[in-house]
Structures are given as structure tokens and as C-alpha cells.
Amino acid sequence: LNSENQVYLATGVVLDTWFVETTLARAVRTRKDFMKCYLQDALNQSEYPLSILSVASGSSRELRELGRDLLGKVKLHLFDNELDSLTYSQAMCEEVNPDISLHTQKGNCLRRNAFDVYSADSLDIIYSVGLYDYLSDNLMLSSIENIKKILKPNGKFVFALKDSSHFDTWLYDWLFDWTFVPRSKADGFTLAEKAGFDVTAAYTSLCQAITIYECKNQI
């Protein structure tokens, strides 16, 4: 490497090291770890294979880290608008357990017929933990309305929201072009109620930047 390339490399290492320790980056890692533990508990406690749908599934690290045995106890569905993400996630999950029951679906979760491929009342757990920060309240509620009809009556819906009072929103908007809808922890409860859910539990990351809400259908 010449001296100019060395400077670029060193600068990149410094920026990467700095970024992974920012409040939101640490909260996102905590979010992934929480979902892994949440799914572990659900699968270990269930007497039958659970049908689980991840909406805006991304790289699905929380699923890959479940391990071979637990991936053998799940009927897994991944929904994303990026085919590359779905292909990668499927390959990584099948590397952990080649016999996994896995279905992928490319689509736009805001379309009314986005989830018509799934049967009504067929899923035990539906979760989406990285999507709704980018959607207005109306779009978020519209997406959840599409999801709700395929959740079992006693199923669980899990979603996450960032609390903009606990991190510098301008930093991520300016440096990374990540524009999040400003919300508080209380907004999650309000949105869940508007969507027809009761929040049964709420888990907040250590730095309080992200809250994960577990919900059930209102009686």
C-alpha cells in the first residue's frame, strides 16, 4: 500500500470503530440479540413447530444464530422487497440447517394483497423490527392491517421502534441518509392500540434508543 492508501485505510478503520460504538449501533445489536432470545424461548416452550414470519427480514441474523436444532422446529417465512436479501438469508439459514422449512416471498408490504400468499389465521408469530422507523403512522398502520389477517387469533405480533429522544437523529440523517420518523416509547403503545393490538410486554434496550413491543389481538 502506498501512503495515500494507508491513510484512507486507517481513516476507514477509525470511522468503523467509532460507528459501531454509537448509541444506535449498539441498540441495533441489542435488538438482534433480543429477537434471537425471544424466538429461542418461544420455540423451546412450544410443543409443535411454530409458523413464524419475518417482515422486512433483511439478513436474518437473529434466525441464523438460533442454531440447527431450533431451526428444525420452525416453519419459517421471510418477506422482503429485496431479492438479494432473501437469497442470502435462505442460503445462510440452510447452511445452518439444510432441512429447514423455509419459504421466501419478495414483495411490498404496503400493498393490500402483499400477504395473500399466506393463509388467514396461519402464523404463530409475525415480527418486524427494522421497518417501521421509516414509515409514517398511516403507512405503518396500513402495513400492520395487511399483516393482521394472517396472524392466528392467539398469535403474537412483535415490532420495534426507535426513540428519537435517546440518539442524535441528525447524525444518521446527515452521515448515512437514514431518515427515521421521530417517535417516543409511548408512541409504540398508541400505534399498537390503533392497529387493534394490546401490548403484552415492552422491552427497551440498555441505552433506551429502541423499544420492542410484543402484542396480541384485542379481545
C-alpha positions in Angstrom: 0.0 0.0 0.0 1.2 3.5 -0.8 1.0 6.2 1.9 -2.2 7.6 0.5 -4.0 4.3 0.6 -2.7 3.7 4.1 -4.3 7.0 5.2 -7.6 6.0 3.6 -7.5 2.6 5.2 -6.6 4.0 8.7 -9.4 6.6 8.4 -11.9 3.9 7.4 -10.9 1.7 10.4 -11.3 4.7 12.8 -14.7 5.6 11.4 -15.9 1.9 11.5 -14.7 1.6 15.1 -16.4 4.9 16.1 -19.7 4.0 14.3 -20.1 0.5 15.9 -20.0 2.1 19.3 -22.6 4.8 18.7 -25.8 4.6 20.6 -27.9 3.5 17.8 -25.5 0.9 16.5 -25.3 -0.7 20.0 -29.1 -0.6 20.2 -29.5 -2.4 16.9 -27.2 -5.2 18.0 -29.2 -5.5 21.2 -32.4 -5.6 19.1 -31.0 -8.6 17.1 -29.9 -10.4 20.3 -33.3 -9.8 21.9 -35.2 -11.3 18.9 -32.9 -14.3 18.9 -33.6 -14.9 22.6 -37.3 -14.2 22.1 -37.6 -16.8 19.4 -35.5 -19.3 21.3 -37.9 -19.1 24.2 -40.9 -19.4 22.0 -39.6 -22.4 20.2 -38.4 -24.2 23.3 -41.7 -23.7 25.0 -43.8 -24.9 22.1 -45.0 -28.5 21.8 -45.3 -28.1 18.0 -43.3 -26.4 15.2 -44.2 -22.7 15.1 -45.0 -20.8 11.9 -43.0 -17.6 12.0 -43.0 -14.7 9.5 -40.3 -12.0 9.5 -41.4 -8.9 7.6 -38.6 -6.8 6.0 -36.4 -9.7 7.0 -33.0 -8.3 5.8 -30.1 -10.6 6.6 -32.0 -12.5 9.3 -29.0 -12.8 11.7 -31.3 -13.5 14.6 -32.6 -16.6 12.8 -29.2 -17.9 11.7 -28.0 -17.7 15.2 -30.8 -19.9 16.6 -28.8 -23.0 15.6 -29.5 -26.2 13.8 -31.9 -27.8 16.4 -34.2 -24.8 16.8 -34.3 -24.1 13.1 -35.6 -27.6 12.7 -38.6 -26.7 14.9 -39.8 -23.8 12.9 -41.8 -23.2 9.7 -40.1 -20.1 8.6 -41.3 -17.4 6.2 -39.2 -14.4 5.1 -40.7 -11.4 3.4 -38.6 -8.6 1.9 -38.6 -6.3 -1.1 -35.0 -7.1 -1.9 -34.4 -10.4 -3.7 -30.7 -10.4 -2.8 -31.5 -10.2 0.9 -33.9 -13.2 0.6 -31.5 -15.2 -1.4 -28.7 -14.5 1.1 -30.8 -15.3 4.2 -32.1 -18.5 2.7 -28.6 -19.7 1.9 -27.3 -18.8 5.4 -30.2 -20.5 7.2 -29.8 -23.6 5.0 -26.1 -23.6 5.8 -27.1 -23.9 9.5 -29.8 -26.5 8.9 -30.1 -27.9 5.3 -33.5 -29.4 6.2 -35.1 -26.2 7.4 -38.7 -25.5 6.4 -38.2 -22.1 4.7 -40.3 -20.0 2.3 -39.3 -16.7 0.9 -41.5 -14.0 -0.6 -40.5 -10.9 -2.4 -43.0 -8.0 -2.2 -44.1 -4.6 -0.9 -45.7 -4.9 2.5 -47.7 -1.8 1.9 -49.7 -3.4 -0.9 -53.1 -4.6 0.1 -52.5 -8.0 -1.4 -48.9 -8.4 -0.3 -49.6 -11.2 2.1 -52.3 -13.0 0.1 -49.9 -15.9 -0.4 -50.3 -16.8 3.3 -53.5 -18.4 4.6 -55.7 -16.5 7.0 -55.0 -17.1 10.7 -52.0 -19.3 9.9 -49.0 -17.7 11.7 -48.0 -18.0 15.3 -45.5 -15.1 15.4 -45.1 -12.2 13.0 -42.4 -9.7 13.6 -40.8 -6.7 12.0 -38.1 -4.9 13.9 -36.4 -2.6 11.4 -39.1 -1.4 9.0 -41.5 0.9 10.8 -39.0 3.6 11.7 -39.0 4.6 8.1 -42.8 4.7 7.7 -45.3 7.4 8.7 -48.0 6.4 11.2 -50.6 5.9 8.5 -48.3 3.7 6.3 -47.3 1.7 9.4 -50.9 1.1 10.3 -51.7 0.2 6.8 -48.9 -2.4 6.7 -50.0 -3.9 10.0 -53.6 -4.1 8.8 -52.3 -6.3 5.9 -50.4 -8.5 8.4 -53.1 -8.9 11.0 -55.4 -11.1 9.0 -52.8 -13.9 8.7 -51.9 -14.0 12.4 -53.6 -16.7 14.4 -56.2 -15.4 16.9 -53.8 -16.3 19.8 -50.6 -15.4 17.9 -48.1 -12.7 18.8 -47.1 -9.7 16.7 -43.7 -8.1 17.6 -42.4 -4.8 16.3 -39.7 -2.3 17.2 -39.4 1.5 17.2 -36.6 3.8 17.8 -37.0 6.5 20.5 -35.6 9.7 18.9 -35.1 11.3 22.3 -32.2 8.9 23.0 -30.0 9.4 20.0 -28.8 12.2 17.7 -31.1 11.9 14.7 -29.2 14.5 12.6 -26.1 12.3 12.8 -27.6 9.3 11.0 -29.6 11.5 8.6 -26.5 13.5 7.6 -23.9 10.8 7.5 -25.8 7.8 6.4 -29.0 9.2 4.8 -31.1 7.2 7.4 -34.2 9.4 8.0 -36.2 8.0 10.8 -39.7 9.1 11.8 -39.3 10.8 15.2 -41.1 8.8 17.8 -41.1 8.1 21.6 -41.6 4.9 23.5 -45.2 6.0 24.3 -46.0 6.2 20.5 -45.5 2.4 20.2 -48.3 1.8 22.7 -50.6 4.3 20.9 -49.9 2.8 17.4 -50.4 -0.8 18.7 -53.8 0.2 20.1 -54.8 1.9 16.8 -53.9 -1.3 15.0 -56.2 -3.3 17.2 -53.5 -4.9 19.4 -52.8 -5.0 23.2 -49.2 -4.6 24.2 -48.4 -7.6 26.4 -44.8 -6.7 27.0 -42.3 -3.9 26.1 -38.6 -4.3 26.2 -36.2 -1.4 26.0 -32.5 -1.6 25.0 -30.0 -0.6 27.7 -29.3 2.7 26.0 -33.2 3.2 25.7 -32.9 4.0 22.0 -35.1 1.1 20.8 -38.2 -0.5 22.3 -39.6 -3.8 21.2 -43.3 -4.4 21.7 -45.0 -7.8 22.0 -48.7 -7.7 21.1 -51.8 -9.8 20.9 -55.1 -9.2 19.3 -57.5 -7.1 21.3 -60.4 -9.1 22.8 
